[in-house]
Amino acid sequence: MSKEYFTIAAVITPSDTLPNKWDAIYAGSTGNIVVMPDQSSTAVTFTAVPIGTIIPIKTRLVMATLTTATNLVGLR
């Protein structure tokens, strides 16, 4: 990860339209997480993400469609 620590954490409510700008996502349950990366117009699916995983990716959207993991926390 590019940061050694994060100073902001908040519950993510996935949305296909409302911005979710994060530097990383914590998965509180297993499942798929679909994001729109900050500098891309193509959605990326992280499949079968294990509980407790931190995915270091800058996002602009955390998509509701096809995201099955719950208890997601955005980190910045």
C-alpha distance (Angstrom), angle and dihedral (degrees) to the residues before:
residue distance angle dihedral
M1 . . .
S2 3.75 . .
K3 3.82 93.0 .
E4 3.76 128.1 56.2
Y5 3.80 91.4 -150.4
F6 3.80 141.5 2.2
T7 3.79 126.8 -128.3
I8 3.81 100.1 -163.9
A9 3.80 128.2 52.9
A10 3.80 127.4 171.9
V11 3.79 139.0 163.1
I12 3.79 111.4 -95.5
T13 3.78 119.6 -133.9
P14 3.79 103.6 -163.7
S15 3.81 114.3 -129.1
D16 3.78 133.8 170.7
T17 3.82 91.0 -145.9
L18 3.83 111.9 23.3
P19 3.83 116.8 83.2
N20 3.80 118.7 -104.1
K21 3.82 104.1 -178.5
W22 3.80 110.8 -176.8
D23 3.79 139.2 150.7
A24 3.80 92.5 -144.7
I25 3.80 140.9 1.3
Y26 3.81 126.5 -137.0
A27 3.83 114.4 -150.9
G28 3.80 111.3 -143.7
S29 3.81 92.3 -177.1
T30 3.76 135.4 23.7
G31 3.79 121.4 -94.9
N32 3.78 142.8 83.9
I33 3.81 123.6 -43.8
V34 3.79 118.6 -161.6
V35 3.80 117.3 -163.6
M36 3.76 139.2 173.1
P37 3.82 104.6 -136.8
D38 3.79 116.9 -130.1
Q39 3.81 96.1 -110.0
S40 3.82 99.3 33.4
S41 3.78 140.2 77.4
T42 3.81 93.0 -155.7
A43 3.79 120.9 88.8
V44 3.81 118.2 -127.1
T45 3.81 123.4 -151.0
F46 3.80 120.7 -150.9
T47 3.80 103.1 -158.7
A48 3.82 125.7 -147.9
V49 3.81 94.6 -6.7
P50 3.84 108.1 -167.8
I51 3.81 122.3 -123.8
G52 3.80 111.8 -87.8
T53 3.79 96.5 24.0
I54 3.81 119.8 143.3
I55 3.80 111.7 -153.1
P56 3.83 110.6 -158.3
I57 3.81 101.9 -146.4
K58 3.80 131.7 129.3
T59 3.78 106.3 -127.4
R60 3.77 136.9 -171.1
L61 3.82 94.6 -175.5
V62 3.78 134.8 22.6
M63 3.78 99.7 -159.6
A64 3.80 123.3 -133.2
T65 3.80 91.1 -158.1
L66 3.82 110.2 88.7
T67 3.84 94.6 -5.6
T68 3.80 105.0 129.4
A69 3.80 100.6 166.0
T70 3.80 114.9 96.9
N71 3.79 136.1 -163.4
L72 3.80 91.1 50.3
V73 3.80 118.7 175.1
G74 3.79 123.5 -163.2
L75 3.79 117.4 -141.5
R76 3.79 128.3 -159.3
